[in-house]
């Protein structure tokens, strides 16, 4: 039934020429419903280094009419909410920002979207400094480094700005709460089990990551390693190398080629980044390589590479709905700014029509507070065509 809802909304979005951002999902089904607002903003997101600032003119009307998924009790009017993605030019980041922007605007707030030119802490620091000068009410950042943003984020909080992270965290004292796309251990488990399955339980694999400082990729890779070390089941798997494509398509392509050359017995590449996996998929498929691929990928970018036969490089992969991650971060930002939550464990807030609403702040194994969107979702030959049209 949920798929039908998505398909219906998708047609509407396509008719409007707004394909890119359709979709608003639940955790368990990758996507369950849609909002016209989501589609509109995704279409307006250019992907280049940019600042998008929009006062939500017709937002409250949309909320009243129930035409947007953001309907609910939260009110963002009179406030400015910023999102800082990891970098420009990454379709995953564009979808994340569109979910955030659409929700803020539908709730009557003003949204600033910042896509730094590179996936570095330095690029984010200069953007955040400028947001502090602009006296925004909140900053939601997908961090390029766990520690390097601490000083600037502390400065923002000292200035009264509510600071939260999404997608990729910083150390807990430098933010109020983290919107986590999925539990770290769950992602690590899904990935190492995929490697186990696709290798046949033994042999060499490599990881093609994003940047070496990315908190999210590093935590997933650490989880994979510790699961593999703690269970004899995985003892015949050999991790050759963790390579870094820096979430740049060309560098990810080069790194894939280097892995193939360095490790003739390589069986599987696992790429826990949407940029890395799509670059690797193309290299492997173009070369008709016997090396197989899995990881975290955007269905719209991976459609042509997913399949069970030898002509496809990736049997299956995982992700969550990046639009919904942005949407959840928007509701979290609004709840922080209104004072409804402080980001402490046990805090609860409504997130409109999101399926797991109300959301509750929990504490992870490191003692840091987070809000989990839901579990990772598997994409394979049976569902890739459908989801490729959603995000
Ligand atoms: C890339 C980014 C992002 C990550 C996804 C899976 O787009 O590195 O942070 O969450 O991959």
Boltz pocket constraint, residues with backbone or C-beta under 6 A from the ligand:
constraints:
  - pocket:
      binder: B
      contacts: [[A, 86], [A, 90], [A, 92], [A, 93], [A, 142], [A, 167], [A, 168], [A, 210], [A, 214], [A, 216], [A, 247], [A, 272], [A, 273], [A, 274], [A, 275], [A, 296], [A, 297]]
      max_distance: 6.0
